[in-house]
Amino acid sequence: MESLRQTQKKYCSRAIAAAIFAGLFLVLAGQKPIGKGLILGTIFSIVNFILMAQMLPYRIGKSKNKTYFLSFGSIFLRYFLLAVPLIIAMKLDQYNFISVVFGIFMVQLVILADHLFSLMVSRREKQV
């Protein structure tokens, strides 16, 4: 369970840091709705990632039917959670819808970037 928390902390802290820096840059560049939307989407993405990890142990060692309903309930809850920033962005002009979508995928983008970086470093070490 400790390694799960370390993984959460690693990716979530990188995602929020990237969103804050990009959002601050965008706000200073005069694109306030885009910057705010990116940060809003990222916050909900992080909550989704944490909820996904917290629900995982509840599905292990349960019967097939119970696991099915727990999984379905978890997915429904997390999709509902991810719909909240999208609805906010549609209703309020102070958030850009497209940047909220990018923010929702920020944790996944950070995970992908981390793996690509590790792959590039390992290939470079093999060449040397």
N, C-alpha and C positions, 0 to 999 in steps of 0.2 A: 504494500500500500504506500510505503514511503517513496518508492521509485515513481509511482503514479503522481504523487504530489510534486515531486521534483520536475517531472515532465510538464505538468500543468503550469508550474511556476515559470519554467524556462520559456515555454511557447507563449503563454499569456502575457508575461512581462515584456517580451520582445514585440508582441503584436500591439499592445497598448502604447509602448514607447514609439513604435513606428507610426502609429495613428496620431499620436499627440504631436510628434515632430512634423509630420506631413500636414496635419490639420492646422497647426500654428503657422506653418509656411503659407498655406492656402489662405488663411485669415489675413495674414500680413500682406499677401499679394492681392487682396481685395475680393477673394472668392469665399466669403464667410459661409454661405450655405453649403458649399462643397466640403469645407473643412469640418464644419459641425456635423454634417451627415456622415463623414468618414469615422469620426470619433463615436457617434451614436451607434452606428452599425458594429463597430469593433467592440464596444462595451457589451452589446447583446450577444455577439459571437463568443466572447470570453465566458459569459454566463452559460451559454449553451454548451461550450466545451467542458466546463466544470460540472454541469448537471449530467452530461453524458458519462463522465468518469465516475460520478457519485452513484449513478444508477447501475453501473456494471456489476458490482458485487451482489446485488439483489437477484440477479438472474442466474447466478452460478449455483448449481446444486439443487435446483428446483425441478418440479415435474415439467413435462413438455407443454402442457396446457397453461400452467402458471407462467412459465417462461414466455410463452407466446403473448399472453395478455400483458405482462409486465413490459415486454419489448414494445408492443403496440402502444401502450399507454405512455411510455417514455418518448417514443417518436412523436406522438400526437402533442404531448406537452411541449417538447422542444420546437416543433414546427409552429405551434401557437406562439411561443416565446419569440421566435424569429419573425413572426408576422407583425409583432408590435412596432418595431422601428420602421417597417415598410409602410404601415398604416399612418404612423406619425409623419413620415416624409411625404405621403400623399396628401395629408390634410393640412400640413403647415408649410408655408413658403420659406421658412427659415432653415429648412433641411433639403438638400438635394437628393432626389430619389436614387439616382445612379451611384452617388458616392456612398449612400447607405448600403446598397447592394455590395459594393466593393468592401466596405467595412465588415459586412456579415461574413465575407470570405477571408478576412484578414488572418485569422488563426491558421486556416488551411494554407494560405499563401506563405506564412512564416514557416510552417512545417515543411512545405515543399522547398522553399529557399534554403532551409537548413540542410535538408537531404542533398540538394544539388551542390551546395557548398562543400559538404563532406565528401561527395563523390569527386568533385574537382580536386580537392586536396589530396585524396587518396591516389588518384591517377597521377598527379604531379609528383607525389612521393615515389611511385613506382618507376617513373621516368628517370629520377635522380638516382 
